[in-house]
Structure formats: structure tokens, C-alpha cells
Amino acid sequence: MNRFPFVISVLIGLFASTASFPWADLDLHIRTQREVRCRDEEYRSGNICCLNCPAGTHLKSACTTPGEKGQCEECEDGTHTQHANHLAQCIQCTQCHSDQVIFRPCSHTQNAECHCKAGGFCDPEEACESCTKCSRCKKDEEVVRNCTATSNTECKKIPTQSNSSSAIVIIVSVLVGLGIVGALIFCCMKKRARGSVGNESKAEEDEPFPELIPVNGVDSLRKCFEYFEEVDIDYYKRFFRQLDLHSNVIRSKDQLPYEDRIHELLNVWIEKEGKDASLNDLLKALLKFDQRRTAETIKEKALENGHYVLASKSF
């Protein structure tokens, strides 16, 4: 009878020691999933972080050991990647148009660069669908700057003696005009003093846009990709042209569903920009063509979901 309590205590001890291990493993697994944070030069594959493939290659299969590269494959001819990446395939090289010449050929690590042929130019701030013919100065004008591949000819009027009297007339007209403008401004100020609801909405449009800081580097940016599905389908090509993506690259994704198209093009943009990629740049691109409401919606979602925090300055 004296052995019974001893046997009971041994059995309880064995049960407690064996039962604790599964719960400990489950807790470790949950904490591991929650705490995975990859560096800028890495990407997440399951519960581990793998190193990006180098420029000139793309990812064929992810790594199985943390901190290592997976299987990377060299870009095929006619494709490239300019930065370290984990893209499933390389980006198609730009094809120069018939009115352009190849200024820099495409390589596995650098896209082709096209310049207009002599006599034509393209504005570097816009997508170059075709070169514009250089202007010629008129008979009463002289060349200030010759046409280049990126700018048109600049001309100015050749000064003459008769222009002096014309200048006096213009100056008098300007002074009269300034007087009229001054009177109008005075009237507008009086109306503004009485208050206007319309002015309040205009002030909201002119209000500076807050700058955002990522909580977890480029991983925070990628988590915001789905918010850009808010961009109107009629404006998305213009949006990506604002981000300096070539029209050929944008058209190459036309066969995809709209949501996949947005994600793929944003991945291409991040690969092009490298470490300089920023959510603020994407929001600025929307603001440039009056898509402030969409920019506000994306900003609020990024803040609400904890991917970004507000900075002290605005743009």
C-alpha cells in the first residue's frame, strides 16, 4: 500500500514531460512564422529568407537554406535585369523604332537606350512613341540652341529698330493690364474675406501630401501592391509611364488580368529602381495627373495596416 503514491507520482511526471514537447514545438513554429523579417537584399520563401539573384539573372527556384541564393538562371538574349532580383523571368529589352538609332545596346544587365535620328527629338519627360521633327527658325528669327536628340530647336526674334517703338506700346499695354489685374485682385480679396465654401475644397486639393516611412523596408512596399488595384484602368498606362517604364514593357503585360498586370509592372519598377524604390514616388506619380483621391486611399490603407508611418515632413 505504501508504494501506490510513489507509482502515481512517477506516472504523472512521465505524462507531464512527454506532453510538454509538442506544445513547445507548436509555440516555436508560430513564433518563427511571426518573426521572419528579411533584409533588403533578401526575399521571403515560406518561413526563410533567401538572397536575391544577381543582375543579369532571374530566379529559377528558391533556396532551401536561410541566407543562401536559390537557383539563378542567366537572362536569355534580348532580355535583362539591371539589379539583384527574384523575378521569375527577365525583362524584355526595349526595341528601337524605325526613326531611332541604338545609342546603347541591350545586355543581360542593362536595357537598350534609343536616341532619335538626326533631325528628330523626343522629350525625355514623356514616353517616346515616335520622334518629333526638329523645328526651323523663321526668317525673322535666329537660332539660340540647335536641336538635339532630347530637345527641339530654340529660336528668338532678330531685334530691329522698329521693334523699339513696338516695345514701348507693349510696355504701356502691360502697365494698363497690371492696373486692371490689381483691381480684380482687390475685388477677389473682398469676396474671400466674406468666406467661400468653394475655397475650402480648393485648399484641401492644395494641401501638402505627407511623406511615409516604411516599417520593414521594401517588404512594406510590396505589401502595398494590392492597394494600387484602385488605379482606374483608363489611367494605369499613364501612371506607369510617369514611373519611366517603357511602353513596350507596359504592353507586354496586356494579356494578364488587371490585378496581375498591376503587380507585375510594380515588380518591374522595383527591379528598375533598386534600393531607391519608394511608396512616396508612386503616390507622387498619381498626384501629377490629378489622382489625389486614389493616392489618399492608398496612403490610408498603408497606414491602417501598419506597413508605413507618417514622417514629420510633406511633399
SVG drawing of the C-alpha trace seen along z (x, -y; Angstrom):
<svg xmlns="http://www.w3.org/2000/svg" viewBox="-20 -104 46 106">
<polyline fill="none" stroke="black" stroke-width="0.4" points="0.0,0.0 2.9,-2.4 4.1,-2.0 0.9,-3.3 1.5,-7.1 5.1,-6.7 3.8,-4.9 1.1,-7.6 3.7,-10.4 6.1,-8.7 3.2,-8.3 2.2,-12.0 5.8,-13.1 6.2,-11.0 3.0,-12.3 3.9,-15.9 7.4,-15.6 6.2,-13.9 3.1,-16.2 5.2,-19.4 7.3,-18.8 4.5,-19.0 3.2,-22.3 6.7,-23.7 7.3,-22.8 4.0,-24.4 4.8,-27.6 8.3,-27.8 6.7,-27.3 4.2,-30.1 6.9,-32.5 9.2,-31.6 6.4,-32.4 5.6,-35.7 9.2,-36.9 10.6,-36.3 11.9,-39.6 14.1,-39.7 16.7,-42.3 16.5,-44.5 18.8,-42.2 16.7,-39.1 13.2,-37.9 10.9,-35.5 10.3,-32.0 7.9,-30.3 9.5,-30.8 13.0,-31.5 14.9,-34.4 16.8,-33.8 19.4,-36.1 18.3,-37.8 19.7,-36.6 22.4,-39.0 21.8,-41.4 21.8,-39.6 19.9,-36.6 16.4,-35.6 15.2,-33.2 14.5,-29.6 13.9,-28.0 14.1,-29.4 16.7,-28.4 16.1,-25.7 18.7,-27.1 18.3,-30.5 20.7,-33.2 21.6,-31.4 20.7,-32.0 18.3,-29.7 18.9,-28.5 19.5,-31.6 19.5,-31.4 21.2,-33.8 18.9,-36.0 18.3,-34.9 19.5,-37.1 17.1,-40.0 16.2,-40.2 17.9,-41.8 17.7,-42.6 19.6,-45.6 19.6,-44.9 19.6,-42.0 16.1,-40.4 13.9,-37.3 11.9,-37.8 10.5,-34.6 11.7,-35.8 14.0,-38.6 12.6,-41.8 12.3,-42.2 14.8,-44.7 13.5,-47.9 13.2,-47.7 14.2,-51.0 11.7,-52.4 12.5,-52.9 13.1,-56.7 15.6,-55.9 19.2,-54.6 20.6,-52.3 22.6,-54.6 23.5,-51.8 22.8,-48.1 21.0,-45.9 23.0,-43.5 22.0,-40.9 22.5,-43.6 21.4,-46.8 18.4,-47.8 18.9,-49.2 18.9,-53.0 17.4,-54.6 18.0,-58.1 16.2,-59.9 18.0,-60.1 19.4,-63.4 16.5,-65.9 14.2,-64.5 13.9,-64.6 11.9,-63.1 11.0,-64.9 12.8,-62.9 9.9,-63.6 7.4,-61.7 7.2,-58.2 8.8,-58.3 6.3,-56.7 7.8,-58.4 10.3,-61.2 9.2,-64.7 10.7,-66.6 13.0,-69.4 11.7,-73.0 13.3,-75.5 13.7,-79.2 11.6,-81.7 13.3,-84.4 13.0,-87.0 14.4,-84.6 17.8,-83.3 18.9,-80.0 19.5,-80.2 20.2,-76.4 20.3,-73.7 18.0,-70.7 19.3,-67.6 18.0,-64.1 16.1,-65.3 15.2,-68.9 13.8,-71.0 15.4,-73.9 15.2,-77.2 14.7,-80.5 14.4,-84.2 13.3,-87.2 16.1,-89.2 16.0,-92.7 15.2,-95.6 14.8,-99.3 11.1,-99.2 10.8,-96.8 11.8,-99.6 8.6,-101.5 6.6,-98.3 8.3,-97.5 7.1,-100.9 3.5,-100.1 3.8,-96.7 5.1,-98.2 2.2,-100.7 -0.3,-97.8 1.3,-95.7 1.0,-98.6 -2.6,-99.1 -3.2,-95.4 -1.5,-95.3 -3.8,-98.1 -6.8,-96.0 -5.4,-92.9 -4.8,-94.8 -8.4,-96.0 -9.6,-92.4 -7.4,-91.1 -8.8,-93.7 -12.3,-92.6 -11.4,-88.9 -9.8,-89.7 -13.0,-91.4 -15.1,-88.3 -12.6,-86.0 -13.0,-88.0 -16.7,-87.2 -15.9,-83.5 -16.4,-80.9 -17.2,-77.2 -15.6,-76.6 -12.2,-77.9 -12.3,-75.3 -12.4,-72.4 -9.6,-74.1 -7.5,-74.4 -7.8,-70.6 -6.5,-69.9 -3.5,-72.2 -2.7,-70.8 0.8,-69.2 0.8,-65.4 2.5,-63.7 5.7,-61.6 5.5,-58.0 8.3,-55.9 8.3,-52.0 8.1,-49.9 10.0,-47.0 11.9,-48.3 11.0,-47.0 8.8,-44.3 6.4,-47.1 6.3,-48.4 5.5,-45.0 2.6,-44.5 1.0,-47.7 0.9,-46.4 -2.7,-45.3 -3.8,-48.8 -2.8,-50.0 -5.6,-48.0 -7.5,-51.2 -5.9,-52.9 -8.5,-53.4 -7.9,-51.0 -8.1,-54.0 -5.2,-55.7 -2.8,-52.8 -0.7,-53.1 -0.2,-56.8 0.7,-56.0 3.4,-53.6 4.8,-56.0 5.1,-58.5 7.4,-55.9 9.6,-55.8 8.5,-52.3 8.8,-51.9 5.6,-51.4 6.9,-48.0 7.2,-46.8 3.7,-48.0 2.1,-46.4 3.9,-43.1 1.5,-42.6 -1.7,-43.4 -2.7,-39.7 -2.8,-39.4 -5.8,-40.1 -5.8,-43.7 -4.7,-42.8 -1.8,-40.6 -0.9,-43.3 -0.5,-45.9 1.5,-43.6 3.9,-42.5 4.5,-46.1 5.2,-47.3 7.7,-44.4 9.4,-45.6 9.5,-49.1 11.1,-48.0 13.7,-45.9 14.5,-49.1 14.7,-51.4 16.5,-49.0 17.0,-50.4 15.7,-53.8 12.1,-52.4 9.7,-54.3 5.9,-54.3 6.2,-58.2 7.4,-58.1 4.3,-56.1 2.0,-58.5 3.7,-61.5 3.1,-59.9 -0.6,-59.7 -0.8,-63.3 0.9,-64.5 -2.2,-63.6 -4.9,-64.6 -5.5,-61.2 -5.3,-62.6 -8.3,-60.6 -6.7,-57.3 -3.4,-58.4 -5.2,-59.3 -7.0,-55.9 -3.6,-54.0 -2.0,-56.2 -4.7,-55.4 -4.6,-51.7 -0.8,-51.6 -1.1,-53.4 -4.1,-51.4 -2.4,-48.1 0.8,-49.1 3.1,-49.0 4.0,-52.6 4.1,-55.5 3.9,-59.3 7.1,-61.3 7.4,-64.8 7.6,-66.4 5.4,-66.6 5.7,-66.9"/>
</svg>
